[in-house]
Amino acid sequence: MINLAKRGLKLYFKDLGGVFFSLLGVIIIFCLFIFFIGDSITNGLEFIDNIDEIMNSWVVAGMLASASITTSMGAYALMVNDQANKIIKDFNSAPVSKVSITGGYLLTGYIISVLMSTVTLFIGELFIVLSGGHWLSMDSVLKVLGIVLISSFSSSAIVCFIISFIRSVSTYTTVSILLGTTIGFLVGAYVPIGNLPEAVQKVVQCCPNAHAASLFRKVLMNAPMERAGDTLSSAVQTTFEKTLGVVYYFGDNSISTNTSLIILTATGMVFYLLSILNLSLRKK
């Protein structure tokens, strides 16, 4: 299983075009924020001293939530190619258990998701600092990396389940493009969730990656919002956090950090089991 994962990592990073397109969703979110939606969101909030740093942290959180799922999609291209090119038959005929083969693919997807999400974090932090913001504290960095591990676990499981139904490269390409361009909506990164109709807000909150985005926002935006001081009163901050999707609400009750973590963990476990089951049935 480890050797198969090493093979997957080498092939993934060897294809620079594939690496780029696996980050397509992240790139789209960043470009839309810089050139279009950034000014519209901050309009009317100029009274907050460091509004640019706060909003830059907000978009980086959306990028992280997107990266974990789009890079997983890029990683699982190997599984589709092996199926389409009949390479999987060579593995099945070798003295390697089917569990190890499946585990190799799963491990590849998870590792790549973690690695590329970490790269996204560094690039995002660099953008914040170059824009006049501050580096995250070491404590916050560790928290973000912990969320990355859980977010990647959930995201790679979901993507693996989707990929387990795909048999051709053309179908994979179509699904990959659709996912890369819509992920920003699914995590509430294109438009602040509070600006969406209530019915749409509920749809977004049903997406596990939206809860990952919420967790990232809580950590990344915490220090900048504290630095805002008196310009961001308690009442304004509560509304602000609800609008930007820092905190989600179910009715009048806010969804806690622990609840979001449980949702991500449970999602990962369920979809990995479903993926393994589906792949096993397909091989038969």
SULNOR-V633158 format. One record per residue. N is the residue number from 1. RES is the residue in three letters. PHI is phi in whole degrees, -180 to 180 (NA if undefined). Layout:
N | RES | PHI
N | RES | PHI
//
This chain:
1 | MET | NA
2 | ILE | -64
3 | ASN | -65
4 | LEU | -67
5 | ALA | -67
6 | LYS | -62
7 | ARG | -61
8 | GLY | -64
9 | LEU | -65
10 | LYS | -63
11 | LEU | -68
12 | TYR | -65
13 | PHE | -77
14 | LYS | -73
15 | ASP | -93
16 | LEU | -65
17 | GLY | -65
18 | GLY | -66
19 | VAL | -62
20 | PHE | -61
21 | PHE | -70
22 | SER | -72
23 | LEU | -101
24 | LEU | -57
25 | GLY | -62
26 | VAL | -65
27 | ILE | -64
28 | ILE | -62
29 | ILE | -60
30 | PHE | -63
31 | CYS | -66
32 | LEU | -62
33 | PHE | -67
34 | ILE | -66
35 | PHE | -98
36 | PHE | -130
37 | ILE | -84
38 | GLY | -58
39 | ASP | -65
40 | SER | -67
41 | ILE | -74
42 | THR | -81
43 | ASN | -60
44 | GLY | 93
45 | LEU | -110
46 | GLU | -64
47 | PHE | -69
48 | ILE | -83
49 | ASP | -54
50 | ASN | -115
51 | ILE | -61
52 | ASP | -64
53 | GLU | -66
54 | ILE | -62
55 | MET | -73
56 | ASN | -64
57 | SER | -65
58 | TRP | -63
59 | VAL | -72
60 | VAL | -64
61 | ALA | -61
62 | GLY | -65
63 | MET | -63
64 | LEU | -65
65 | ALA | -64
66 | SER | -78
67 | ALA | -60
68 | SER | -63
69 | ILE | -94
70 | THR | -73
71 | THR | -72
72 | SER | -62
73 | MET | -60
74 | GLY | -64
75 | ALA | -67
76 | TYR | -79
77 | ALA | -61
78 | LEU | -61
79 | MET | -65
80 | VAL | -68
81 | ASN | -63
82 | ASP | -64
83 | GLN | -70
84 | ALA | -68
85 | ASN | -93
86 | LYS | 65
87 | ILE | -66
88 | ILE | -59
89 | LYS | -67
90 | ASP | -65
91 | PHE | -65
92 | ASN | -67
93 | SER | -87
94 | ALA | -82
95 | PRO | -77
96 | VAL | -129
97 | SER | -68
98 | LYS | -64
99 | VAL | -64
100 | SER | -67
101 | ILE | -64
102 | THR | -63
103 | GLY | -62
104 | GLY | -63
105 | TYR | -64
106 | LEU | -63
107 | LEU | -66
108 | THR | -60
109 | GLY | -61
110 | TYR | -68
111 | ILE | -62
112 | ILE | -65
113 | SER | -60
114 | VAL | -65
115 | LEU | -62
116 | MET | -73
117 | SER | -67
118 | THR | -66
119 | VAL | -63
120 | THR | -61
121 | LEU | -61
122 | PHE | -63
123 | ILE | -63
124 | GLY | -64
125 | GLU | -65
126 | LEU | -63
127 | PHE | -62
128 | ILE | -62
129 | VAL | -67
130 | LEU | -66
131 | SER | -90
132 | GLY | 102
133 | GLY | -89
134 | HIS | -122
135 | TRP | -69
136 | LEU | -67
137 | SER | -71
138 | MET | -61
139 | ASP | -61
140 | SER | -69
141 | VAL | -61
142 | LEU | -64
143 | LYS | -65
144 | VAL | -64
145 | LEU | -64
146 | GLY | -64
147 | ILE | -66
148 | VAL | -58
149 | LEU | -61
150 | ILE | -74
151 | SER | -62
152 | SER | -66
153 | PHE | -61
154 | SER | -68
155 | SER | -65
156 | SER | -65
157 | ALA | -69
158 | ILE | -62
159 | VAL | -65
160 | CYS | -61
161 | PHE | -64
162 | ILE | -63
163 | ILE | -65
164 | SER | -63
165 | PHE | -98
166 | ILE | -97
167 | ARG | -118
168 | SER | -121
169 | VAL | -67
170 | SER | -64
171 | THR | -65
172 | TYR | -59
173 | THR | -60
174 | THR | -63
175 | VAL | -63
176 | SER | -63
177 | ILE | -66
178 | LEU | -62
179 | LEU | -67
180 | GLY | -64
181 | THR | -90
182 | THR | -105
183 | ILE | -61
184 | GLY | -61
185 | PHE | -70
186 | LEU | -67
187 | VAL | -104
188 | GLY | 70
189 | ALA | -102
190 | TYR | -73
191 | VAL | -136
192 | PRO | -53
193 | ILE | -59
194 | GLY | -68
195 | ASN | -90
196 | LEU | -93
197 | PRO | -58
198 | GLU | -57
199 | ALA | -64
200 | VAL | -70
201 | GLN | -58
202 | LYS | -66
203 | VAL | -63
204 | VAL | -61
205 | GLN | -69
206 | CYS | -81
207 | CYS | -84
208 | PRO | -55
209 | ASN | -67
210 | ALA | -66
211 | HIS | -73
212 | ALA | -65
213 | ALA | -61
214 | SER | -61
215 | LEU | -65
216 | PHE | -62
217 | ARG | -64
218 | LYS | -59
219 | VAL | -81
220 | LEU | -68
221 | MET | -93
222 | ASN | -61
223 | ALA | -64
224 | PRO | -59
225 | MET | -71
226 | GLU | -68
227 | ARG | -70
228 | ALA | -66
229 | GLY | 64
230 | ASP | -71
231 | THR | -71
232 | LEU | -123
233 | SER | -68
234 | SER | -60
235 | ALA | -66
236 | VAL | -66
237 | GLN | -63
238 | THR | -62
239 | THR | -64
240 | PHE | -59
241 | GLU | -65
242 | LYS | -69
243 | THR | -66
244 | LEU | -86
245 | GLY | 78
246 | VAL | -71
247 | VAL | -126
248 | TYR | -97
249 | TYR | -126
250 | PHE | -113
251 | GLY | 72
252 | ASP | -97
253 | ASN | -102
254 | SER | -80
255 | ILE | -87
256 | SER | -75
257 | THR | -60
258 | ASN | -62
259 | THR | -64
260 | SER | -64
261 | LEU | -65
262 | ILE | -65
263 | ILE | -61
264 | LEU | -66
265 | THR | -65
266 | ALA | -64
267 | THR | -61
268 | GLY | -60
269 | MET | -64
270 | VAL | -64
271 | PHE | -74
272 | TYR | -66
273 | LEU | -63
274 | LEU | -65
275 | SER | -64
276 | ILE | -62
277 | LEU | -63
278 | ASN | -67
279 | LEU | -66
280 | SER | -66
281 | LEU | -66
282 | ARG | -67
283 | LYS | -66
284 | LYS | -69
//
